[in-house]
Amino acid sequence: MYRKLIVNADGFGFTQGINKGIIESIAKGVVSSISCNVNFPHIQEVEHIVKYYPQVSIGLHLNVNVGKPVCSPEQVPSLLNNSGEFWGGEFTKRLLFHKIRISELEKECEAQIIKLQSLGVQISHLDGHQNKHLYPGYFGSLLKLGKKYGIKRIRCHRRYIFIKAGKNRKARLFQYYLGHPRQIITHGYNRIMMRIAENNGFRMADRMISHGYIEESEKYELHAWIALIRALPAGINEIYCHPGYPDEDLAKYAEYVDERPLEVAVLTSPELRRTIEKENVEIVSFNQI
């Protein structure tokens, strides 16, 4: 049985430090795919990926919750606060209480698709910044725009919670969900959204590998990645990561900052590469789905 893994680095274009970390993790490491934030100035550097790393799939990290819009402010007023930026931490509440106009959200997402295409990118897949795209209304817009622009691959949100090989997986999962009943609802809802997407002709990996739920391990730890590769299930798996280097812009908009250089070190580790080869895991991109 084959075992394949998409290693997708999120946030290309967000800051110069993130771009640097992602490019390094492609050139010297195992990153095979990226997702782009196009509403920040450093997205122009994606042309470097297109030119020098054609094997890397390039997706759009739809973002209507951090930074400034691609559209002019008067086109999307419900998406913006008094400073002319997206609502940040207030976005989810405003979306769920219908204070965000879906027509404006959709207009901004379409503008982001058009902008990424204008940089010479054939968009391979769609996903969302902080996974906000899974919320009602937003997810429907993603599917609608994906169909309109022929982007028929999306991130998989059928979570496969990482547990080290040799442990009783079913018992550990049962114990976890018993203590976290809200996750049953969240993960179950996400699976329903994936089924809806598949019924609409979208393709995705078989599952998304998720760290940190049960095992005490994080994506910036080499031992966690080694254990993941050894325990990787058959089929096409996806994992997203956040390599980068801290800078002023990142500190302004993100909480996950200091860990990013550690991810670069893990993703470019010769030991990780050797483990992947020894375990006969094939690194692929969204283009292979």
ChimeraX attribute file (.defattr): number of C-alpha atoms within 10 A of each C-alpha:
attribute: neighborCount
match mode: 1-to-1
recipient: residues
	/A:1	6
	/A:2	10
	/A:3	16
	/A:4	23
	/A:5	28
	/A:6	26
	/A:7	22
	/A:8	26
	/A:9	26
	/A:10	27
	/A:11	26
	/A:12	32
	/A:13	24
	/A:14	22
	/A:15	23
	/A:16	22
	/A:17	21
	/A:18	27
	/A:19	24
	/A:20	17
	/A:21	23
	/A:22	32
	/A:23	23
	/A:24	19
	/A:25	23
	/A:26	21
	/A:27	13
	/A:28	15
	/A:29	19
	/A:30	23
	/A:31	28
	/A:32	23
	/A:33	25
	/A:34	31
	/A:35	26
	/A:36	28
	/A:37	27
	/A:38	26
	/A:39	23
	/A:40	19
	/A:41	12
	/A:42	17
	/A:43	21
	/A:44	13
	/A:45	16
	/A:46	21
	/A:47	14
	/A:48	11
	/A:49	18
	/A:50	17
	/A:51	9
	/A:52	10
	/A:53	14
	/A:54	10
	/A:55	13
	/A:56	20
	/A:57	25
	/A:58	28
	/A:59	28
	/A:60	28
	/A:61	26
	/A:62	26
	/A:63	27
	/A:64	28
	/A:65	21
	/A:66	21
	/A:67	19
	/A:68	20
	/A:69	24
	/A:70	21
	/A:71	16
	/A:72	11
	/A:73	14
	/A:74	9
	/A:75	14
	/A:76	22
	/A:77	17
	/A:78	20
	/A:79	26
	/A:80	22
	/A:81	14
	/A:82	8
	/A:83	8
	/A:84	16
	/A:85	17
	/A:86	22
	/A:87	22
	/A:88	15
	/A:89	10
	/A:90	11
	/A:91	20
	/A:92	16
	/A:93	12
	/A:94	15
	/A:95	20
	/A:96	12
	/A:97	9
	/A:98	12
	/A:99	13
	/A:100	21
	/A:101	16
	/A:102	19
	/A:103	14
	/A:104	16
	/A:105	23
	/A:106	20
	/A:107	17
	/A:108	23
	/A:109	24
	/A:110	20
	/A:111	17
	/A:112	24
	/A:113	22
	/A:114	16
	/A:115	16
	/A:116	23
	/A:117	13
	/A:118	10
	/A:119	14
	/A:120	12
	/A:121	19
	/A:122	14
	/A:123	23
	/A:124	22
	/A:125	25
	/A:126	23
	/A:127	24
	/A:128	24
	/A:129	18
	/A:130	13
	/A:131	13
	/A:132	18
	/A:133	20
	/A:134	18
	/A:135	15
	/A:136	13
	/A:137	18
	/A:138	20
	/A:139	16
	/A:140	18
	/A:141	19
	/A:142	24
	/A:143	20
	/A:144	13
	/A:145	18
	/A:146	20
	/A:147	15
	/A:148	11
	/A:149	12
	/A:150	12
	/A:151	21
	/A:152	21
	/A:153	25
	/A:154	24
	/A:155	25
	/A:156	22
	/A:157	25
	/A:158	23
	/A:159	18
	/A:160	18
	/A:161	17
	/A:162	22
	/A:163	24
	/A:164	18
	/A:165	13
	/A:166	7
	/A:167	9
	/A:168	10
	/A:169	14
	/A:170	9
	/A:171	9
	/A:172	14
	/A:173	16
	/A:174	11
	/A:175	12
	/A:176	15
	/A:177	13
	/A:178	12
	/A:179	10
	/A:180	11
	/A:181	10
	/A:182	11
	/A:183	13
	/A:184	13
	/A:185	12
	/A:186	10
	/A:187	15
	/A:188	14
	/A:189	16
	/A:190	18
	/A:191	17
	/A:192	13
	/A:193	20
	/A:194	20
	/A:195	14
	/A:196	14
	/A:197	21
	/A:198	15
	/A:199	10
	/A:200	13
	/A:201	12
	/A:202	20
	/A:203	19
	/A:204	22
	/A:205	23
	/A:206	20
	/A:207	21
	/A:208	22
	/A:209	20
	/A:210	20
	/A:211	20
	/A:212	13
	/A:213	13
	/A:214	15
	/A:215	13
	/A:216	9
	/A:217	17
	/A:218	16
	/A:219	23
	/A:220	20
	/A:221	15
	/A:222	19
	/A:223	15
	/A:224	20
	/A:225	20
	/A:226	19
	/A:227	16
	/A:228	20
	/A:229	23
	/A:230	16
	/A:231	15
	/A:232	22
	/A:233	18
	/A:234	13
	/A:235	13
	/A:236	23
	/A:237	22
	/A:238	26
	/A:239	20
	/A:240	19
	/A:241	19
	/A:242	24
	/A:243	32
	/A:244	31
	/A:245	22
	/A:246	20
	/A:247	14
	/A:248	10
	/A:249	14
	/A:250	18
	/A:251	13
	/A:252	10
	/A:253	14
	/A:254	10
	/A:255	9
	/A:256	11
	/A:257	18
	/A:258	13
	/A:259	18
	/A:260	22
	/A:261	19
	/A:262	17
	/A:263	24
	/A:264	26
	/A:265	20
	/A:266	25
	/A:267	29
	/A:268	18
	/A:269	16
	/A:270	14
	/A:271	14
	/A:272	19
	/A:273	16
	/A:274	12
	/A:275	16
	/A:276	20
	/A:277	13
	/A:278	11
	/A:279	13
	/A:280	14
	/A:281	18
	/A:282	14
	/A:283	19
	/A:284	23
	/A:285	24
	/A:286	26
	/A:287	16
	/A:288	10
	/A:289	13
